[in-house]
Amino acid sequence: MTVVAAYAYANGKRAREVSIARPEDVRIGDKEFVWIGIVDPTDDELDQLKTCFDLHPLALEDAAQDHLRPKLDVYGDELFIVARTARLEEGEIAYGKTAIFVGDRHIITVRTGSLRDHTKLRAHLEESPHLLKYGVDYVLWGILDFVVDCYLPIVESFEEEILDTERRALDAFLSRAEINRIFTIRRELIRFRRIMGPMEDVMSKLGHLELDFLDAEARPYYRDVYDQVQRAASRVDGAREVISSVLEASSLLEQQRQGEITRQLAAWAAILAVPTAIAGIYGMNFDVMPELHWRYGYPFAVSLIVGIGGILFWRFRKAGWL
């Protein structure tokens, strides 16, 4: 794709459309600023941005990379931010990237691998000209809030799935597929947490950064986004602890069930050992044996087997082994 939106704003309202192909379009007055949105830019478009806004080469190089952790860099009077977007796809998190160039009179977003466009965000901000008139710092807050807003629903979706698995683990054995899913969620949360850590640092720095085009009154808005990231990160840590408890509970229940089976097998083995021992003794082929020719030998042996077996069964049943 290419440039999806490029407008100049004056007094909080959209004034006119601009084009990065014509550098004279982006020459604006003191009370104006430009907001340009680009998706999956080509090298030519990045070169045009560099020509129009004199962007730093290192920032442009970072904007062209697909896999980059959240970061904040200051190049002279230019602010460069990388934020990571996230979405759920078939139970796993797919990541995108939004690179943001912020200057005194311009803000440029370069999206890569992100399916959430900024159309609704732009329309929402344009409905608040009393904020938009203050300039690029409020637009920057809106973009970062839009990116971070999807973090918590993803964590909540994983939490619900983990809790459902926990309930099943207490009722029955977890299947191999369920165990594999638990470890998949755990892996996704670990990766997600790696994104949130640098994102927290970005928002923390932004809340204390002093640049001419960043209004001090906008800092509470940045701190609000920072709080959102912190809440999502805290929920991720909590979800990982629940996963550990589910695995631990499943393991303990498995050991308990195996212990019960082992005790039952041991009890039945002890009971069956009685007839085996008695039958073994009288199965020896000796001519001279006590009670060998006794009239009541067979009923006595059977009664002995049943009596001892019954006593053992009663004792094991009382002990909870059977």
BELBEL-V197252 format. One record per backbone hydrogen bond with DSSP energy under -1.0 kcal/mol. NH is the residue of the N-H (numbers start at 0). CO is the residue of the C=O. If there is no record, write none. Layout:
NH_CO, NH_CO
//
This chain:
3_36, 4_36, 6_34, 7_15, 8_32, 9_12, 10_30, 12_9, 14_7, 15_7, 17_5, 21_18, 24_21, 31_28, 32_8, 33_104, 34_6, 35_106, 36_4, 37_108, 38_1, 39_110, 45_41, 46_42, 47_43, 48_44, 49_45, 50_46, 51_47, 52_48, 53_49, 59_55, 60_56, 61_57, 62_58, 63_59, 70_81, 72_79, 74_77, 77_74, 78_101, 79_72, 80_99, 81_70, 82_97, 84_95, 86_93, 88_91, 91_88, 93_86, 95_84, 96_111, 97_82, 98_109, 99_80, 100_107, 101_78, 102_105, 106_33, 107_100, 108_35, 109_98, 110_37, 111_96, 121_117, 122_118, 123_119, 124_120, 125_121, 127_124, 130_127, 131_127, 132_128, 133_130, 134_131, 138_134, 139_135, 140_136, 141_137, 142_138, 143_139, 144_140, 145_141, 146_142, 147_143, 148_144, 150_147, 153_149, 154_150, 155_151, 156_152, 157_153, 158_154, 159_155, 160_156, 161_157, 162_158, 163_159, 164_160, 165_161, 166_162, 167_163, 168_164, 169_165, 171_167, 178_174, 179_175, 180_176, 181_177, 182_178, 183_179, 184_180, 185_181, 186_182, 187_183, 188_184, 189_185, 190_186, 191_187, 192_188, 193_189, 195_191, 196_192, 198_194, 199_195, 200_196, 201_197, 202_198, 203_199, 204_200, 205_201, 206_202, 207_204, 213_210, 217_214, 218_215, 221_217, 222_218, 223_219, 224_220, 225_221, 226_222, 227_223, 228_224, 229_225, 230_226, 231_227, 232_228, 233_229, 234_230, 235_231, 236_232, 237_233, 238_234, 239_235, 240_236, 241_237, 242_238, 243_239, 244_240, 245_241, 246_242, 247_243, 248_244, 249_245, 250_246, 251_247, 252_248, 253_249, 254_250, 255_251, 256_252, 257_253, 258_254, 259_255, 260_256, 261_257, 262_258, 263_259, 264_260, 265_261, 266_262, 267_263, 268_264, 269_265, 270_266, 271_267, 272_268, 273_270, 275_271, 276_272, 277_273, 278_274, 279_275, 280_276, 281_277, 283_280, 285_283, 291_288, 296_293, 299_295, 300_296, 301_297, 302_298, 303_299, 304_300, 305_301, 306_302, 307_303, 308_304, 309_305, 310_306, 311_307, 312_308, 313_309, 314_310, 315_311, 316_312, 317_313, 318_314, 320_315
//
